[in-house]
Amino acid sequence: MPLLTRTLVNLRVRLWGRLVLTSMLAILVLSPAPAGSESTSPGRTHEYNLKAVFLFQFAHFVTWPAGSFRDENTPITIGVLGEDPFGGALDEVVAGEVVGARRLDVRRYQLVDQVGACHILFISASEAGRLPAVLAGLKGRNVLTVGDTKDFATRGGIVGFAVDRKRLKLRVNLAAADSAQLTISSKLLRQAEVVRKGAKR
């Protein structure tokens, strides 16, 4: 088994064994990237490996309307819009996993118009300048938007990643979640900073 796969599987087992996001957030300490390093540096790779695990875990803590799925066997789709910072990590994290009876699929899109049936969409930093147009293109759809650009949640995204003192933090825009008709578990909300202001989708 490749080292990355082994590391992610072990991490996932530890996280899921605790069944609480408190433990999950407590152990996800980011390694600082060397100054002037590129996005492929060890620190950045570690950061996006952890974010890949979070994207997988969100599927356990969000409830979508029944109409979001064609039938009971429709998979939960995790999408990446724009430049993909995860490499193969996201595919490895969700490989063979199910949430309830649903398997998980990973898809990648270059344009918001290409986003089909998608339940969790990571909007890459490459789309930061187009974020208002991207969110407008998803208006009225039951999509959990996730991103790590500055002020992602306050700008209308649902879940924003932020790094504070080398720890990964979550910010959740409840108005945007309500607009997308998504219910986010209180277990997740208790570990996040809830954003009560900002644009609705």
WOJO-V538769 format. One record per residue. N is the residue number from 1. RES is the residue in three letters. SS is DSSP state (helix for helix, strand for strand, loop for the rest). PHI is phi in whole degrees, 0 to 359 (none if undefined). PSI is psi in whole degrees, 0 to 359 (999 if undefined). Layout:
# WOJO-V538769
<<N,RES,SS,PHI,PSI> <N,RES,SS,PHI,PSI>>
This chain:
# WOJO-V538769
<<1,MET,loop,none,130> <2,PRO,loop,303,152> <3,LEU,helix,301,316> <4,LEU,helix,299,315> <5,THR,helix,300,314> <6,ARG,helix,299,317> <7,THR,helix,297,314> <8,LEU,helix,292,321> <9,VAL,helix,297,314> <10,ASN,helix,298,318> <11,LEU,helix,297,316> <12,ARG,helix,297,319> <13,VAL,helix,298,316> <14,ARG,helix,298,317> <15,LEU,helix,295,311> <16,TRP,helix,291,330> <17,GLY,helix,296,333> <18,ARG,helix,276,331> <19,LEU,loop,63,14> <20,VAL,loop,224,140> <21,LEU,helix,288,342> <22,THR,helix,301,311> <23,SER,helix,294,321> <24,MET,helix,301,310> <25,LEU,helix,291,328> <26,ALA,helix,294,329> <27,ILE,helix,264,353> <28,LEU,loop,272,78> <29,VAL,strand,262,128> <30,LEU,loop,276,141> <31,SER,loop,278,132> <32,PRO,loop,292,139> <33,ALA,loop,278,145> <34,PRO,loop,299,148> <35,ALA,loop,301,136> <36,GLY,loop,76,10> <37,SER,loop,283,159> <38,GLU,loop,271,176> <39,SER,loop,294,344> <40,THR,loop,269,6> <41,SER,loop,296,158> <42,PRO,helix,305,319> <43,GLY,helix,297,316> <44,ARG,helix,292,322> <45,THR,helix,298,314> <46,HIS,helix,301,316> <47,GLU,helix,301,314> <48,TYR,helix,282,336> <49,ASN,helix,298,318> <50,LEU,helix,293,319> <51,LYS,helix,295,327> <52,ALA,helix,298,319> <53,VAL,helix,297,319> <54,PHE,helix,298,316> <55,LEU,helix,302,319> <56,PHE,helix,297,315> <57,GLN,helix,293,329> <58,PHE,helix,303,328> <59,ALA,helix,298,338> <60,HIS,helix,272,345> <61,PHE,helix,241,10> <62,VAL,strand,233,140> <63,THR,strand,247,127> <64,TRP,loop,261,152> <65,PRO,loop,300,150> <66,ALA,helix,303,326> <67,GLY,helix,291,353> <68,SER,helix,286,346> <69,PHE,loop,238,138> <70,ARG,loop,296,318> <71,ASP,loop,203,186> <72,GLU,loop,290,348> <73,ASN,loop,257,0> <74,THR,loop,296,130> <75,PRO,loop,288,160> <76,ILE,strand,275,122> <77,THR,strand,259,126> <78,ILE,strand,256,120> <79,GLY,strand,249,157> <80,VAL,strand,235,122> <81,LEU,strand,256,124> <82,GLY,loop,94,203> <83,GLU,loop,297,132> <84,ASP,loop,271,112> <85,PRO,loop,273,358> <86,PHE,loop,269,342> <87,GLY,loop,62,227> <88,GLY,loop,267,2> <89,ALA,helix,298,317> <90,LEU,helix,295,318> <91,ASP,helix,298,320> <92,GLU,helix,292,322> <93,VAL,helix,297,318> <94,VAL,helix,268,352> <95,ALA,loop,303,123> <96,GLY,loop,76,1> <97,GLU,loop,273,153> <98,VAL,strand,226,152> <99,VAL,strand,239,111> <100,GLY,loop,66,238> <101,ALA,loop,258,4> <102,ARG,strand,261,131> <103,ARG,strand,280,172> <104,LEU,strand,243,137> <105,ASP,strand,243,153> <106,VAL,strand,241,131> <107,ARG,strand,227,155> <108,ARG,strand,235,140> <109,TYR,strand,227,147> <110,GLN,loop,262,333> <111,LEU,loop,230,148> <112,VAL,helix,297,332> <113,ASP,helix,294,342> <114,GLN,helix,274,349> <115,VAL,loop,288,111> <116,GLY,loop,267,232> <117,ALA,loop,289,107> <118,CYS,loop,219,139> <119,HIS,loop,249,324> <120,ILE,strand,233,122> <121,LEU,strand,237,115> <122,PHE,strand,275,120> <123,ILE,strand,263,111> <124,SER,loop,295,159> <125,ALA,helix,300,338> <126,SER,helix,296,342> <127,GLU,helix,259,9> <128,ALA,helix,304,318> <129,GLY,helix,289,343> <130,ARG,helix,252,11> <131,LEU,helix,305,314> <132,PRO,helix,302,319> <133,ALA,helix,291,322> <134,VAL,helix,297,311> <135,LEU,helix,296,323> <136,ALA,helix,296,322> <137,GLY,helix,292,341> <138,LEU,loop,260,1> <139,LYS,loop,301,135> <140,GLY,loop,84,2> <141,ARG,loop,252,153> <142,ASN,loop,271,68> <143,VAL,loop,241,126> <144,LEU,strand,280,106> <145,THR,strand,273,134> <146,VAL,strand,227,140> <147,GLY,strand,201,170> <148,ASP,loop,231,18> <149,THR,loop,281,161> <150,LYS,loop,302,132> <151,ASP,loop,59,32> <152,PHE,loop,305,312> <153,ALA,loop,291,320> <154,THR,loop,289,341> <155,ARG,loop,272,1> <156,GLY,loop,118,354> <157,GLY,loop,287,164> <158,ILE,loop,271,310> <159,VAL,strand,238,123> <160,GLY,strand,247,135> <161,PHE,strand,272,140> <162,ALA,strand,219,151> <163,VAL,strand,250,125> <164,ASP,strand,228,116> <165,ARG,loop,54,46> <166,LYS,loop,69,12> <167,ARG,strand,246,144> <168,LEU,strand,278,125> <169,LYS,strand,244,156> <170,LEU,strand,244,139> <171,ARG,strand,237,131> <172,VAL,strand,239,128> <173,ASN,strand,264,101> <174,LEU,helix,292,327> <175,ALA,helix,297,319> <176,ALA,helix,292,322> <177,ALA,helix,296,316> <178,ASP,helix,298,320> <179,SER,helix,297,327> <180,ALA,loop,273,2> <181,GLN,loop,61,41> <182,LEU,loop,251,141> <183,THR,strand,252,121> <184,ILE,strand,257,129> <185,SER,loop,302,143> <186,SER,helix,297,334> <187,LYS,helix,298,322> <188,LEU,helix,286,316> <189,LEU,helix,296,327> <190,ARG,loop,295,336> <191,GLN,loop,259,6> <192,ALA,loop,241,161> <193,GLU,strand,273,119> <194,VAL,strand,274,124> <195,VAL,strand,265,116> <196,ARG,loop,261,351> <197,LYS,loop,241,171> <198,GLY,loop,115,170> <199,ALA,loop,292,143> <200,LYS,loop,270,151> <201,ARG,loop,276,999>>
